Amino acid sequence: MADELQFDRVVTQPGPVPSPAQAAVTCRACQNRIETEYYDVNGQVVCRRCRDAAEFAAETPRGIGPVIVAALCGLGAGIVGAVIYFAVIAIAHIEIGIVAILIGYMVGYTVRKGASGRGGLRFQVLAVGLTYLSVALAYAPLAIKGSRDADRTAKTGTMSTTSDAPSSRTVAGNDAVPRTEPTEVRRVIGLGMLLLFLVALPMLVIFGSLPSGLISAVIIFVGLRQAWKMTGAPFVQILGPYRVGAAPASTSA
């Protein structure tokens, strides 16, 4: 036979090449099969639904509602952290500054939870402010107690000198009426002074205990930075859409 079958060699031929429409990729987020078009999110192939979710997560929440919820959540965590910090100082009689880092983490975590897992500049400022006030609140009971003790000592020392002094209540035979400010005004002034005292308290502790206060300053800064980082908006770079099976076009970031 002219054409006999040969089995001593094998000749391979390429099979049919699938068209681009038959190709598919897998979304790295939801693991679903993508057969039409995909997106590039921070170097990862994702579907349109996951791309929308990533874009939503990177957007800072608008309106006052999310800020109020985040502030309440962060305030609760800050109060708990301040109680822990004060307990360590009062019970152990030592200042463990690392608790300030714990407060920064607690406040940052709860503020982000209150913002539905998102972040942004307004939430970063909120978290840093709450962390600072929480650290100040932890020092406040000790500072108030020390101020009362000092005031008591001062009053005890001056009682003997004022007991023999002539009474100032009578002037020209008439009782002198002391001048008093309205109760509401005094309350507002007292509240303002208390807030200023709380704001200045961490600085007073740091400068009042130099040079060891520098360590406390660094630790408090680390706690504030922790809260700032945890409430920032994530960086998301979205490219596309690209057709499945086609090479992505070169795009500049």
DRENDO-1510 file (C-alpha; in Angstrom, 1 decimal, always signed):
<recs>
REC; n; res; u; v; w
REC; 1; MET; +0.0; +0.0; +0.0 .
REC; 2; ALA; +1.3; +3.4; -1.0 .
REC; 3; ASP; +0.0; +5.1; +2.1 .
REC; 4; GLU; +0.7; +2.8; +5.1 .
REC; 5; LEU; +0.1; +3.8; +8.6 .
REC; 6; GLN; +3.3; +4.8; +10.5 .
REC; 7; PHE; +3.5; +4.4; +14.3 .
REC; 8; ASP; +7.2; +5.1; +14.8 .
REC; 9; ARG; +6.7; +8.8; +15.2 .
REC; 10; VAL; +4.1; +11.2; +16.5 .
REC; 11; VAL; +3.3; +14.5; +14.9 .
REC; 12; THR; +1.5; +17.0; +17.2 .
REC; 13; GLN; -0.7; +19.7; +15.8 .
REC; 14; PRO; -2.1; +22.6; +17.8 .
REC; 15; GLY; -5.8; +22.2; +18.7 .
REC; 16; PRO; -8.4; +24.9; +18.3 .
REC; 17; VAL; -7.5; +28.2; +20.1 .
REC; 18; PRO; -10.3; +29.5; +22.3 .
REC; 19; SER; -11.6; +32.8; +21.4 .
REC; 20; PRO; -11.3; +35.7; +23.9 .
REC; 21; ALA; -15.0; +35.4; +24.5 .
REC; 22; GLN; -14.5; +31.8; +25.8 .
REC; 23; ALA; -11.8; +32.9; +28.3 .
REC; 24; ALA; -12.6; +33.7; +31.9 .
REC; 25; VAL; -10.9; +35.0; +35.0 .
REC; 26; THR; -11.7; +34.7; +38.7 .
REC; 27; CYS; -12.5; +37.6; +41.1 .
REC; 28; ARG; -9.9; +37.7; +43.9 .
REC; 29; ALA; -12.5; +39.0; +46.4 .
REC; 30; CYS; -15.6; +36.8; +45.9 .
REC; 31; GLN; -14.0; +34.0; +43.8 .
REC; 32; ASN; -16.7; +34.2; +41.2 .
REC; 33; ARG; -16.0; +33.5; +37.5 .
REC; 34; ILE; -15.8; +36.6; +35.3 .
REC; 35; GLU; -16.6; +36.1; +31.6 .
REC; 36; THR; -17.2; +39.6; +30.3 .
REC; 37; GLU; -15.2; +42.4; +31.9 .
REC; 38; TYR; -13.2; +42.9; +35.1 .
REC; 39; TYR; -11.5; +45.7; +37.0 .
REC; 40; ASP; -8.1; +46.2; +38.5 .
REC; 41; VAL; -8.3; +47.3; +42.2 .
REC; 42; ASN; -4.8; +47.8; +43.8 .
REC; 43; GLY; -3.4; +45.2; +41.4 .
REC; 44; GLN; -6.1; +42.6; +42.0 .
REC; 45; VAL; -8.6; +41.4; +39.5 .
REC; 46; VAL; -12.2; +41.9; +40.7 .
REC; 47; CYS; -15.7; +41.8; +39.4 .
REC; 48; ARG; -17.9; +44.9; +39.1 .
REC; 49; ARG; -19.8; +44.2; +42.3 .
REC; 50; CYS; -16.5; +43.9; +44.3 .
REC; 51; ARG; -15.2; +47.0; +42.6 .
REC; 52; ASP; -18.3; +49.0; +43.7 .
REC; 53; ALA; -17.8; +47.6; +47.3 .
REC; 54; ALA; -14.2; +48.7; +47.3 .
REC; 55; GLU; -15.1; +52.2; +46.0 .
REC; 56; PHE; -17.8; +52.5; +48.7 .
REC; 57; ALA; -15.3; +51.5; +51.5 .
REC; 58; ALA; -12.9; +54.1; +50.4 .
REC; 59; GLU; -15.5; +56.9; +50.4 .
REC; 60; THR; -15.8; +59.1; +53.5 .
REC; 61; PRO; -19.3; +58.9; +55.0 .
REC; 62; ARG; -21.2; +62.2; +54.5 .
REC; 63; GLY; -23.6; +63.9; +56.9 .
REC; 64; ILE; -23.5; +64.5; +60.6 .
REC; 65; GLY; -25.2; +61.2; +61.5 .
REC; 66; PRO; -22.1; +58.9; +61.1 .
REC; 67; VAL; -20.0; +61.4; +62.9 .
REC; 68; ILE; -22.4; +61.4; +65.9 .
REC; 69; VAL; -22.5; +57.6; +66.0 .
REC; 70; ALA; -18.7; +57.4; +65.7 .
REC; 71; ALA; -18.3; +60.0; +68.4 .
REC; 72; LEU; -20.5; +58.2; +70.9 .
REC; 73; CYS; -18.8; +54.9; +70.2 .
REC; 74; GLY; -15.3; +56.4; +70.6 .
REC; 75; LEU; -16.3; +58.3; +73.7 .
REC; 76; GLY; -17.5; +55.1; +75.4 .
REC; 77; ALA; -14.2; +53.3; +74.5 .
REC; 78; GLY; -12.3; +56.3; +75.7 .
REC; 79; ILE; -14.0; +56.3; +79.1 .
REC; 80; VAL; -13.3; +52.6; +79.5 .
REC; 81; GLY; -9.7; +53.2; +78.5 .
REC; 82; ALA; -9.4; +56.1; +81.0 .
REC; 83; VAL; -10.7; +53.9; +83.8 .
REC; 84; ILE; -8.2; +51.2; +83.0 .
REC; 85; TYR; -5.4; +53.8; +82.9 .
REC; 86; PHE; -6.5; +55.4; +86.2 .
REC; 87; ALA; -6.8; +52.0; +87.9 .
REC; 88; VAL; -3.2; +51.1; +86.9 .
REC; 89; ILE; -1.9; +54.4; +88.3 .
REC; 90; ALA; -4.0; +54.3; +91.5 .
REC; 91; ILE; -3.7; +50.6; +92.3 .
REC; 92; ALA; -0.1; +49.9; +91.2 .
REC; 93; HIS; +1.1; +53.4; +92.0 .
REC; 94; ILE; +3.0; +53.4; +88.7 .
REC; 95; GLU; +2.4; +55.0; +85.4 .
REC; 96; ILE; +2.4; +52.5; +82.5 .
REC; 97; GLY; +2.3; +54.8; +79.5 .
REC; 98; ILE; +1.6; +51.9; +77.1 .
REC; 99; VAL; -2.0; +52.1; +78.3 .
REC; 100; ALA; -2.2; +55.2; +76.2 .
REC; 101; ILE; -1.5; +53.1; +73.1 .
REC; 102; LEU; -4.3; +50.8; +74.2 .
REC; 103; ILE; -6.6; +53.7; +74.5 .
REC; 104; GLY; -5.7; +54.9; +70.9 .
REC; 105; TYR; -6.4; +51.4; +69.6 .
REC; 106; MET; -9.8; +51.2; +71.4 .
REC; 107; VAL; -10.9; +54.6; +70.3 .
REC; 108; GLY; -9.7; +54.1; +66.7 .
REC; 109; TYR; -11.4; +50.7; +66.5 .
REC; 110; THR; -14.8; +51.9; +67.8 .
REC; 111; VAL; -14.8; +55.1; +65.8 .
REC; 112; ARG; -14.3; +53.1; +62.6 .
REC; 113; LYS; -17.0; +50.7; +63.7 .
REC; 114; GLY; -19.3; +53.6; +64.3 .
REC; 115; ALA; -18.5; +54.9; +60.8 .
REC; 116; SER; -19.6; +51.5; +59.3 .
REC; 117; GLY; -16.0; +50.4; +58.8 .
REC; 118; ARG; -15.0; +53.5; +56.8 .
REC; 119; GLY; -12.8; +56.4; +57.6 .
REC; 120; GLY; -11.6; +59.8; +56.6 .
REC; 121; LEU; -10.1; +63.1; +57.8 .
REC; 122; ARG; -13.1; +64.0; +60.0 .
REC; 123; PHE; -13.0; +60.7; +61.8 .
REC; 124; GLN; -9.2; +60.9; +62.2 .
REC; 125; VAL; -9.5; +64.3; +63.9 .
REC; 126; LEU; -12.3; +62.9; +66.1 .
REC; 127; ALA; -10.4; +59.8; +67.1 .
REC; 128; VAL; -7.3; +61.8; +68.0 .
REC; 129; GLY; -9.3; +64.3; +70.0 .
REC; 130; LEU; -11.1; +61.5; +72.0 .
REC; 131; THR; -7.8; +59.7; +72.6 .
REC; 132; TYR; -6.2; +62.8; +74.0 .
REC; 133; LEU; -9.1; +63.6; +76.2 .
REC; 134; SER; -9.3; +60.0; +77.5 .
REC; 135; VAL; -5.6; +60.2; +78.6 .
REC; 136; ALA; -6.4; +63.5; +80.3 .
REC; 137; LEU; -9.4; +62.0; +82.0 .
REC; 138; ALA; -7.2; +59.3; +83.4 .
REC; 139; TYR; -5.0; +61.8; +85.1 .
REC; 140; ALA; -7.9; +64.1; +86.3 .
REC; 141; PRO; -8.9; +62.2; +89.5 .
REC; 142; LEU; -5.3; +62.2; +90.8 .
REC; 143; ALA; -4.8; +65.9; +89.9 .
REC; 144; ILE; -8.1; +66.9; +91.6 .
REC; 145; LYS; -7.2; +64.9; +94.7 .
REC; 146; GLY; -3.8; +66.6; +94.8 .
REC; 147; SER; -5.3; +70.0; +94.4 .
REC; 148; ARG; -7.8; +69.4; +97.2 .
REC; 149; ASP; -5.1; +68.2; +99.6 .
REC; 150; ALA; -3.0; +71.2; +98.8 .
REC; 151; ASP; -6.0; +73.5; +99.4 .
REC; 152; ARG; -6.8; +71.8; +102.7 .
REC; 153; THR; -3.2; +72.3; +103.8 .
REC; 154; ALA; -3.3; +76.0; +102.8 .
REC; 155; LYS; -6.5; +76.6; +104.7 .
REC; 156; THR; -5.2; +74.9; +107.8 .
REC; 157; GLY; -2.1; +77.0; +107.8 .
REC; 158; THR; -4.1; +80.3; +107.5 .
REC; 159; MET; -6.8; +79.6; +110.0 .
REC; 160; SER; -4.7; +80.7; +113.0 .
REC; 161; THR; -3.6; +83.9; +111.3 .
REC; 162; THR; -7.2; +84.9; +110.4 .
REC; 163; SER; -8.9; +84.1; +113.7 .
REC; 164; ASP; -7.5; +87.1; +115.5 .
REC; 165; ALA; -8.0; +89.6; +112.6 .
REC; 166; PRO; -10.8; +92.2; +113.0 .
REC; 167; SER; -14.0; +91.3; +111.3 .
REC; 168; SER; -14.5; +92.8; +107.9 .
REC; 169; ARG; -18.3; +92.3; +108.0 .
REC; 170; THR; -18.9; +95.7; +109.7 .
REC; 171; VAL; -18.1; +98.9; +107.9 .
REC; 172; ALA; -19.2; +102.1; +109.7 .
REC; 173; GLY; -21.6; +100.1; +111.8 .
REC; 174; ASN; -23.3; +98.4; +108.8 .
REC; 175; ASP; -22.9; +94.7; +107.7 .
REC; 176; ALA; -21.0; +94.6; +104.4 .
REC; 177; VAL; -22.8; +92.4; +101.8 .
REC; 178; PRO; -20.4; +90.3; +99.8 .
REC; 179; ARG; -20.6; +90.7; +96.1 .
REC; 180; THR; -21.5; +87.4; +94.4 .
REC; 181; GLU; -21.9; +86.6; +90.7 .
REC; 182; PRO; -25.0; +84.9; +89.4 .
REC; 183; THR; -25.0; +81.1; +89.9 .
REC; 184; GLU; -25.3; +80.4; +86.2 .
REC; 185; VAL; -22.3; +82.5; +85.3 .
REC; 186; ARG; -20.2; +80.8; +87.9 .
REC; 187; ARG; -21.2; +77.4; +86.7 .
REC; 188; VAL; -20.3; +78.3; +83.1 .
REC; 189; ILE; -16.9; +79.7; +84.2 .
REC; 190; GLY; -16.3; +76.7; +86.3 .
REC; 191; LEU; -17.1; +74.3; +83.5 .
REC; 192; GLY; -14.8; +76.2; +81.1 .
REC; 193; MET; -12.0; +76.2; +83.6 .
REC; 194; LEU; -12.5; +72.5; +84.1 .
REC; 195; LEU; -12.3; +71.8; +80.3 .
REC; 196; LEU; -9.2; +73.9; +80.0 .
REC; 197; PHE; -7.6; +72.1; +82.9 .
REC; 198; LEU; -8.4; +68.7; +81.2 .
REC; 199; VAL; -6.9; +69.8; +77.9 .
REC; 200; ALA; -3.7; +71.1; +79.6 .
REC; 201; LEU; -3.4; +68.2; +82.1 .
REC; 202; PRO; -1.3; +65.8; +79.9 .
REC; 203; MET; +1.1; +68.6; +79.1 .
REC; 204; LEU; +1.3; +69.6; +82.8 .
REC; 205; VAL; +2.1; +66.0; +83.6 .
REC; 206; ILE; +4.8; +65.7; +80.9 .
REC; 207; PHE; +6.5; +69.0; +81.7 .
REC; 208; GLY; +6.1; +68.5; +85.5 .
REC; 209; SER; +8.0; +65.2; +85.4 .
REC; 210; LEU; +10.9; +66.1; +83.0 .
REC; 211; PRO; +13.1; +64.4; +81.9 .
REC; 212; SER; +11.2; +61.2; +82.4 .
REC; 213; GLY; +8.1; +63.0; +81.1 .
REC; 214; LEU; +9.6; +62.8; +77.6 .
REC; 215; ILE; +8.9; +59.0; +77.6 .
REC; 216; SER; +5.3; +59.6; +78.5 .
REC; 217; ALA; +5.1; +62.2; +75.7 .
REC; 218; VAL; +6.4; +59.7; +73.1 .
REC; 219; ILE; +4.0; +57.0; +74.3 .
REC; 220; ILE; +1.0; +59.4; +74.2 .
REC; 221; PHE; +2.1; +60.4; +70.6 .
REC; 222; VAL; +2.2; +56.8; +69.6 .
REC; 223; GLY; -1.3; +56.3; +71.0 .
REC; 224; LEU; -2.6; +59.3; +69.0 .
REC; 225; ARG; -0.9; +58.1; +65.9 .
REC; 226; GLN; -2.5; +54.7; +66.3 .
REC; 227; ALA; -6.0; +56.3; +66.5 .
REC; 228; TRP; -5.2; +58.4; +63.4 .
REC; 229; LYS; -4.0; +55.5; +61.3 .
REC; 230; MET; -7.0; +53.2; +62.2 .
REC; 231; THR; -9.6; +55.8; +61.1 .
REC; 232; GLY; -8.0; +56.9; +57.8 .
REC; 233; ALA; -9.6; +56.3; +54.5 .
REC; 234; PRO; -8.0; +53.3; +52.7 .
REC; 235; PHE; -6.1; +53.9; +49.5 .
REC; 236; VAL; -7.9; +52.3; +46.6 .
REC; 237; GLN; -6.7; +52.6; +42.9 .
REC; 238; ILE; -9.4; +51.4; +40.5 .
REC; 239; LEU; -8.5; +50.8; +36.8 .
REC; 240; GLY; -10.7; +49.4; +34.1 .
REC; 241; PRO; -13.0; +48.0; +32.9 .
REC; 242; TYR; -11.1; +45.5; +30.8 .
REC; 243; ARG; -12.5; +42.9; +28.5 .
REC; 244; VAL; -11.8; +39.3; +29.5 .
REC; 245; GLY; -9.3; +37.7; +27.1 .
REC; 246; ALA; -7.9; +41.0; +25.9 .
REC; 247; ALA; -4.7; +42.5; +27.1 .
REC; 248; PRO; -5.2; +45.5; +29.4 .
REC; 249; ALA; -4.4; +48.8; +27.8 .
REC; 250; SER; -1.5; +50.6; +29.3 .
REC; 251; THR; -2.9; +53.3; +31.6 .
REC; 252; SER; -1.1; +55.9; +33.7 .
REC; 253; ALA; -2.0; +56.1; +37.3 .
</recs>
